[in-house]
Amino acid sequence: MVDVIVVGAGVVGSSIAFHLAESGANAVVLDPERGFGGQTPRSGGIVRDHHATTVEADLARESLTEYYEPWATRIGGACGFTRTGFAYLADEGDAEALRANVAMLQEHGVPDVLLTPDELAELEPAISTEAISVASYEERSGYADPAATTISLQQAARRRGARFERLRVSALVEESGRVVGVRTQNGVRRADAVVLATGAWTPRLTATVGLELPIRPARIQVMLYERPYELTTHLTMTDVANDIYLRPTADRCTLVGRHAPEREWLDDPDADSGEPDTAFVAEGLARLGRRIPAMAEAPYRLGRTCALDITPDGRPILGPSEVPGLHLAVGWSGSGFGKAPAVGAELARWILTGAPKRPELTAFTDRRFATGSLIRGDHEYGATGPH
């Protein structure tokens, strides 16, 4: 039996552990916060097909149709998946790229369709189409509850033999050029393979074996505003025309997320305060009101911030690293949640068999940065476009 240590019990780490255990491996997950000290509980929880590369769209599609929709039978428990429909709203500057990207996705079987502003308004009467040139739409997408998703993955992994321990990993352990375990406050733990699902905290761990990763922590702010009684729900949206993303929540709120106008880089992921800025909360409401006029004066409920793990090309780092014995599932740049179930299956297969099901994923390893082979979508968007 292969012994694997997974560091990080967020949604990605828990998915990897579930699939490892399901495949017969001995999986141990180490995380002092049980997966709730990093990005996962602060995720927007959006589940969508729309991505700028076909392999990411395929991972997202598999996650939706084979996991989120049949969650109770495939995983067990509940993930809180709610189908609202998803729309990507593009202004004039991104309209051509969006049209080309949708055509590419349709060629690969992703059921995105293009909508004119008038068609979008007919589909979602609550929104204003100000500044929208074109939109894409996918009917089956929506959102899930990040906490419920992670907890049920952990429970399912335990039922299959995985263990979760509240231990902090301070360093990787290397012997003869190979990672053979990790160092914790209780001493060294050894394994045949180690996989990091540690988000913005990853570089400090890989540095302990001399591996430098180009991951930078950046702060994102997410806010909840109360919906008026008459607005029961609305589409989940990436509103590039308005520089926000938004979705309804189950407790009659609307979640709004946004980066600072200039990326707010952090010297240390632990430097994030956890609380949104007052001015940012006001600006978020103003932008929400421009898109959904009925919420122009919506009461602010609460907010949260987190440190994202940003890579130079905005795509994740997946698979075996340059240091043998060490595998990575990091650098999500804010787009990990929706793909996490299928990504967990791919990482487990990669660790146990030496190859992923999708050969295209071999381009996502950390080696691409040394060779300059960054991953770009066939049709690139602006800074707020999809990753």
N, C-alpha and C positions, 0 to 999 in steps of 0.2 A: 504494500500500500504506500502510495506517495504521500509524504508529509509536506504540507504547504502552510506557511504563515501568511495571513492577510493582515496588513497593517491599515487600519481605518475601517470602521463599521458603518459608514454612511451608506447611501443607497447603492453606490457602485461596489464598494467592498462587500456589502451584504449579498448583493447579487452574485458576485464572484464566488463567495463562500457557499451559497446555495447550490450553484452549478457544480462546484468542485465536489461537494458532499454527494450530490445526486449522481455524480460520475464515479463515486467510490473512493475518492481521495480522503485523507485525514486532514481536514481543514480546521485551523485554529485562527480566530480573529482577535486581534489585540487593539483595544481602544479604551482609554480611560473614561471617555464620555459616552460610551456605547453608541457612537455614531451621531450624537446630537451636539457636538461641540464645534462643528465646522459649517459647511455650506448647506448640507441636506435640509435641516429644519427651516432654513431661510430661503429655500428654493422657491421659484415661482410655480413649480409643479406643472409646467405646460407640457402637454403630450401632443406632438404634431409631427407630420411627415416632412414638412417643408424645410429642406436644407440645400446648401449650395453644392454638395457633391453627392453623387448617386449612392456611394457606399454608406454615407451617413443617413441618407434618406431611407435606404434599405434597412439599416439597423433600427431606425425609428419606426418604420412600418411593421417590422417583425415584433418590436416591443409592444406596439399598439394592438395588433391583431392576435398575437399568440400569447400575450401576457396581460396587458392592462384590461382588455375587454373580457377575457375569460379568467380573470384573476382568481376567483373563488375555487375554480376547478383546477387551474394550472398550478397555483401557488398555495392557495388556502387563505382563509381570513379575508380581509378587505383592504383595498388600496384607495378607495374613495374616488375611483375614476368616474368622471362626469362628462358626458358628451355635450358639448356646446356648439361645435363647429369652430374652425379656426380660420382667420383671415389675416393675410399679410397685406398691409396697406402701403402702397408706394407713391411717392410724389413724382413730379416730372423727371427729376434727376435719376431716379432708380427705375423708372417705368420700363425702359428698354431691357435692362438686365432682368427684371422680374419676368417679363414675357418670355425671354429666352430661357430662363431657368425653369419656368413651368413647362415649356415645350420639352426640355431635356427630361424632366421628371416624368412627364406623360409617356415619353418613349420608353421609359423603364418601368411602366406600370403603376406609377404613383398617381392616384386619382385627384390631383389638383386641377382646378379650373380657373379661368380668368373671368373677372367680373368688371363691368364698367361701374363708375360711381353710382349711376342710377340703379343698376342691378343690385349693387351692394346695399343701397338705401332701401330697396324693396325687401331684401332678405333680412336686414336688421334696421327696422325703422327708428330705433333709439339713437342711432349715431348720425352725426353731421359728416358729410363727405368733403368738408373743406380741405383743400390742398391735396386731395387724393386724385391721382391720374388713372390708376388701375389697381385692382386688388386680386390676389389669388385666394381661393377658398377650398377647404377640404371639410366635408360634412362629418366624418366620423371622429374627428379629433376633439380635444378639450383639455381637461386637467385632472390631476390626481392629488391626493393628500400625501405630501412627502413623508410625514411621520408615520402614517398608517402603512404606507408602502414599505418603508424600511423595517418597521416592526414585524410585519407579516413575513417579509423575506427572512428576517432573522429567526423567527419561529419555525418557518419551513426548513431552514438550514439546520436548526437544532434537531428537528424531527428526523433528519437524514444523517445525523451524527456529528455535525460541526459543533465546535465549542467557541464560545465568546467569553473573553476574559478582560477585566477592566485593568489593563496594564498600559503604561506609557512606554513607548519605544524611544530610546534616546540615540541609538546608533545602529547601523548595520554591522554585522560581523563578517569579516572577509578572511579567508585562508587560501593561500596559493592562487590568488587572483580570482577567487570565486566567492560569492556571497553564500554563507552557510547558516545564517541565522540572524538574530537581532539581540540587542542588549536592552533590558528593561530594568526597572527599579528592583526587581527580584532576581536579577542575574541574566545570564545568556540563555536564549531559547534557540535551539537548532532545528533546521528543516531542510528538506531537499530543494525547496524553492521558497522565495519570499516575493510577495507582490505588494506594491505600495498603491493604496487608494487614499492618499493623504492630502490631496488638493494643494492649496497654497503653501502647506508646510513641507512639501516634498523635498525641495532643494536642500534644506538643512539636514535631512536624512541621507540623501545621496552623496552629499559632500563628505560624509564620514568614510566613504570608500573611494573618494577622489573623482566622483562623477558629477560634473557641473551640468545642470539643466537650465535652459533659458526660460524659466517660469518666473513671472513677476506677479506679486499680489496686488490687486486693485480693488478698491472699495465700490460696492454697488449698494444702492439704497432702495428699499421696498416699503411701500406704505399701503395701509388699508383705509378705505373711505366707505362710509355707510351708504348703501343704496336706498333711494326713496321707495316707499311701499309699492308704488305702481310699477316699478321696474324690477320685475321678478328675476330676470337674468339677462345676459347678453352674450354676444360672441366673445371668444378668446381671441386676442389680436396682438400681433406685432405691428405697431404703428410707426413705421420708419418715417412717415410724413410728419409725425408729431414727436418723434424721438422718445417714445415710451413703449412698454408692453403692458397689457392689462388683461385681466380675466375676472370672472365672478368668483365668489367664494360661497361655501355652503351656508354661511351665517349672515347672509344678506349684506355682504360687503363687496367691494371691487378692489382687487389687488393691482397696484400700479408700481412698476419697477423702472428704474432709470439710472444710467451712469451719470456722473457729473459731466458738464459740457466738455471739459478737458479731463481725460482719464485721471482719476485720483489714485495715483500709485502710492503704495505703502512701503515703507522701509522694512516692515516686519508685519506678517499677518496678524500677530497678536496686538498690534497697535490699533486695530479697528475698535471703535468705541461701542458698537452695537446699537447706537441710537441715531436715527436720521437727523439731519440738520433742520432747524425750524424753517429757514428760507427754502430748503429743498422740498419740505412738506407743502408749503404754499405754492411753489412752482408746479409740483406734481398735481395738485388740485386744479390749477389753472389749465394745465394741459389735458387733464381728464375732462374738464368742462368743455373744452373746445371740441373734443371728440364725442362726448356724450353730454349734450346740453342739460339734461335732467339732473346731472350730478355736479353742476357748476358750483353749488353751495353745499356739497355733501360734507357732513361732519367727519373729521379725522378720527379714526378709531385707534390705530397704533401703527408703529413702524419698526423696522429692523434693518440692520446692515450686515454685510459679510464680506470677507476677502475672497475674491475669485482668483483662480490660478490661470493666468493669461499666458499663452504661448505666442511667439512671433507671428504665426500664421492663423491663430485663432482656432486651431484644431487640436484634438487631444493627442497625448503621447501614449501609445498602446503597445503592449507586447514585450518581448525580451529586450533588456537594456544592453548597453555595451559591456556591462559587467556580468559575466555568467552567473546564473542562479538568481538574478534579480529581474523581476517583471514589473511593468508599470501600467497604471490605468489612471492617468493624471492629466493636468493641463486642459481642463474642460472648457475654460473660457466662458463659462455660463451656460453650456448647452448639454450637460451630462444627464440630467434627470430622465428626460423622455426616452433616451437610448439605453439607459442602465440595464434593463433586463436582458436585451440581446447582447450587449457588450459583456455582461457577466458570463454568458454562455460561450462567447468567443474567447475570452481570456482563459476560462477553465479548459477549453479544448486546446488552446495554444500551449498552456503550461503542461498539460498531460500528454499531448501527442506531438508537440513540436510545430504545429501549424494551425492557423485559424481556418474556419470554414470558408471565409471570404479572402482569397489571396490578395485582394486590393489593400487589406489592412496592414500588410507588411510595409507599406509606404508610410505608416503612421508611427514607426518606432523612433527612438531618439536619434538614430543615426542620420536622419534627414537634415538635421541642423548643421552637422559637420560638413555635409556635402552640398549644402545650399539647396536641397530639394524640397523646399517648402510646399505645402499642399494648398493649392488655390482652386476655388470653384471654377467651373467652366464659364460662369457668368458672374463676375464679381459685383458685389453691392458696395455701397458706401460704408462708412464706419459703423453705422447702426444696422447693417444688413445681417442676414442669418449666417450662423456658423454651423 
